[in-house]
Amino acid sequence: MAVRPKTVRARHAASLIVVRLRGKEPHMLMGMRGARHRFMPNRLVFPGGRVDPADMTAPCAAPLSPHTEAALRRKATVRLAHGLGAAAARELLEETGLSLGSPPRLDVLHYLARAVTPPASPIRFNARFLVVEEQYVSGTLGGDGELEELRFYGMQEVLALDLATPTRRVLERLAIWLGMTEAERNCPEKTPVLLRDRGWLME
């Protein structure tokens, strides 16, 4: 009888989608993960990573907005919600050289969706995807080298590439979100979660 592998606990993570809204087509800041990465090597991704313990109490210039905190708290404590926002800001700075300030402003972050790596995967993340408009970001694009080919990609250009399925689905959700009014974004009845074997669910 085959031994069923033990399910790995999904670690909390945050990814930040920096959106440039110029003209009719949105552009998103993305980069290629190197071949040596254990998780999603050679894949185009958004800046992001796991939540560190220090993120839970990291200082900020302005806390999460009420609507973003409320959306995150559907599946997180107050402490974790803050940690997710702080982690998104920290990873943005580390991986791209761009900043939300020092300490960062978290009130400019918007919640988009959540995605959970399937139980059978050896490395799992419970990832929240946040959005910030480029106008709130400062600095010179560079980072620590973790992401290669780092630049703003147009929506049509990036969707024509060979993307990992979760990344493609998140971009599709982003397109829907960008078409919403501010009131619709700030007061969602439910928020989307991507379970790869079941698609998008609303929670």
N, C-alpha and C positions, 0 to 999 in steps of 0.2 A: 504494500500500500504506500503510495507516494506521501511524503511528509509535506504538509502545507506550510509554505514559508511564513514566518512571523511578520505581521503587518507592522511597518515602520510608522511611528507617529509623525504626523505632518507638522513641521515647524512653522511658526508664524513668520510671514514675510510681507514686504511691501514693495511695490513697483510704482514708479512715478512717470506718468506720461506728460511730457512737456509739449504743449501744442502751440504751434505758430499759426495764427489765423490772419493770413494776408491773401487777399484775392478770394477766389471761389473755393479753392482746394486747401484743406488743412494739411499741415506738415507736422510730423512727430519726430522727436529726438530719439534715435535708436542706434544701437551698435551691435557688432558681431562678437559673440562669446568665442574665445579661443578654443583650439582643439583639445587642450589639456584639461578643460573644465569637466568635472564629473557630471554636472547637471546641464543639459541642453548645450553640448559643445557644438561649435560651428553653426549657431543659430542666431538670427537677428532678434534682439530683445530690447526691452525698455530698461533704463537704469533701475536697479533694485537689488534687494537681498534680504536675508533673514533679520529678524528683530533681535538686537542684542539686549542683555539685561540693563545696560546703561541707558538705553533709549527710553525705558519706562519712566525715568525721572529726569531726562535731559531738559535743560532750560529752553525756553522759546520766547521770541519777542511778542508773539500773539498766539493764543491757543486755537485749537480747531474751531471752526465755525459751528454753531449749534446744529445745522442740518448735516454737516459731515460727521460730527461726533455721533449724532443720533443714528445715522446710517451704519457707521462702524459698530456701534454698540448693539446692533441686532445680534451679533455673534462675538462680542468682545466686552470686556470690562472697561471701566473708565480708564484705568491704568494702561491696559493694552491698547485702547484706542489712541491714547497719546503716544504710546510707544511706536505704533504703526506710522503715525504722522512724522515723528522724529526720525524713524528709520528711513523713511522715504527721502527726507531732506538730507540725511547723512550720506546715504548711498548716492544720491545725485551729486553731491560735492565730491565724494571719493572717486566715482567712476567717470565723471564728466568735467569736473572743475567748476561747474556752475553752482550757484548758491541761492538759497532763499533768505539769506541774511545770516548774521552771526550775533546772537543766536537766531535761528530761522523763524520766519513767519509761517505758522501752520494754518492761519485763517484763510489763506488763499488756495488751500487744497480742496478738491471736490472728490467725493467718492463715486467710483464708476461701477466696480463689480468685484466679486471674489471668485477665485478658482482654486480647486483642491486637486492635487496630484492623486491619481488612482491608487488604491490600497496595495496593488501588486508591485508598485514601483519601489526600488531600493532606496531612493532619495525622494522625500515627499515634502511639499510645502502647502500651507494654507495661506495663499497669497491674496492680498488686497491690492487692487489697482486704483490708484489715485490720479487725478488730473490737475495740472496747473497751466495757466496761460503763460506764454513766453515773457510777457511784459513784467511778470513778477520775479523773473530769474535774472541774475547778474553774474558777471565773471567772464573768463575766457575759456572757450571749449578746449578741453585737454584731458584731465583726469589721470588715473593711475595706470592706464594701459590695459585694464581688464577688458574693456570694450574696444574693439577695433572698428575701423570704418565708421567712426562716430560722426553723425551729422543728422540734419533734418531730412526726413524722407516724405515725399508727397504720398497722400493716401492711395492714389491709383498706382503709383510706382511700387509701393511696398506690397500691396495686395497681389501684384503680379509676380512676386518672388515666391520662392519655396519656403514658406513659413511653417513653424511648428503650429499644430492645430490650435492650442490655447491662445497663442499670439494672434492668429487670424481671427478667432472668435472675439477676442477682446477688442481688436480694431473694428470689427463689425458693430460691437456694442458702443464703441466710441462714436461711430458715425451716427448711430441712433441718438445718443446723448447730445451730440452737437446740434441736432435738429430740434431739440426740445427748447421750450421757453425756460427762463430762469426759475419761474414758479414750479414748473414741472420737475426741474432738476432738484430743487431744494425740498420738495415735499413728495417724494415717491411713496406710494402705498407699500411697495415691496422693492427689494433690491435683488439683482441677479447674482446667482452663483453657478459657476461652471463645474459640473461633475462630468469628466470626460466620457464616461460610459453611459451617461444619461442626458448629456447636453445641458442647456441652460434651464435652471429652475428658478422660481421666484420665492424669496424667503422673507 
